[in-house]
Amino acid sequence: MLHLDIAGALAKSITPAMGLTAQEIADLRTPMRKNVEDWLKERSKGAHAWSMDPYQKKTVEAVKTVAMKFKGEGIKTVLWIGIGGSSLGPQVLGEVFGAQSPVKFIVLDSIDPAILTATLHGIDWKTTLVVCASKSGDTLEPMSIFFYCLDKLRKSMGKKAFTRIIAVTDPEKGNLRRFAREYGITTLDIPSEVGGRYCIFTPVGLLPLALMGVELDRFVRGAKDMDTLCQKTSLEENPAALLATVQFLMDSKKNYPVRVIMSYSGRLRSIARWNQQLIAESLGKTESKNPIPLAAVGTQDQHSLLQQWMEGPRKQWLLFIRELEKEDVFVPKDVDESWAFISQKSFGDLIDAAFEGTSRGLTKAKRPWASLALTRLDPYHLGQLFFLLLAEVVLLGKLYRIDPYGQPGVEIGKKITREILSN
């Protein structure tokens, strides 16, 4: 089960001036209880549609059916085209499960020509499936990459190219939906009321898992079980409410506006970027108070940013994300005598020691931190993690009084870019 530990953020660990006091947390108990109750009432009236995605059995079955169809055609490579919420979630899934997958899963989200050509070098288009995920079907990056890949497919397969494409998009509107209808392309729906960064439990998250042979039912079961916890009105029982409380108080009471999301797992490196987008696009809408997310990876960023976090301005707190059970890979017995202390240690021991060293060092420097620990990195626990972080941002929206849906600032840039290219 996923476990949230906030001890490193509390006053009793790092002094009342730097950490959260029991009274500060107590002052938010009643408001947070009401926020959870309001969230549930709003859900019962059809709001927060993403929160009901794990319960959509028809969607799960549709995804399984589509995946089975293309597996039967000897697909060896999946090119997943998207941007933002349509690519960051699948990127997490590819990093976690890709090594054991029967297909090579590649996420394409860069329009840098050098990156694009290097990534696609050597692709056998006759055994490749192209998936284009775009809610609007009108976003520059995925659609330009899609037409580039379509051209490659056509040159390799002719008219059959359209049988090797899946479009994941709005069920009714948008240019990608129109194009798919015109050419008979297989489609899966992103519900109209579910925004891109909230769509991990739609086919945007479910289809990558199915194509990689990962058990979908365990993924959605993890989300459902976390949902049960997130509906509780007691802070101690509701991890999303507790994490939102810590985040809000760190920013509003202790003046730590920067939230560093640092995964101590190479396979979870992209969860930090996924959560970074979720927070920034959902809550980055005022010039006064809102959290500023920063993605990082352990142990690499211990050697680039940790000095700043330990002794620089006190502007950030850290949220670590860890997996507890790891593969047994060991340092050899025969090492130089100056490194005898790592002889025959597992690499899991090394990364755990690095985490302990960093977290204890932060505590010694009176710098706040918290951690999310997954018992193991499997579909069930990953489903829990995604749902918790989604629920947290909705509850943060209530605390900050910011609508967590929509991203008007992003749309301005998109409009200007389109005008530049059109002219």
Secondary structure by P-SEA (a helix, b strand, c coil): cbbbbccccccccccccccccaaaaaaaaaaaaaaaaaaaaaaaacccccccccccaaaaaaaaaaaaaaaaacccbbbbbbcccccaaaaaaaaacccccccbbbbbcccaaaaaaaaacccccccbbbbbbbccccccaaaaaaaaaaaaaaacccccccccbbbbccccccaaaaaaaaaccccccccccccccccccccccaaaaaaacccaaaaaaaaaaaaaaaacccccccaaaaaaaaaaaacccccccbbbbccccccccaaaaaaaaaaaaaccccccbbbbbbbbbccccccccccccccccccbbbbbbbbcccccccccccccccccccccccaaaaaaaaaaaaaaaaaaacccccbbbbccccaaaaaaaaaaaaaaaaaaaaaacccccccaaaaaaaaaaaaaaac
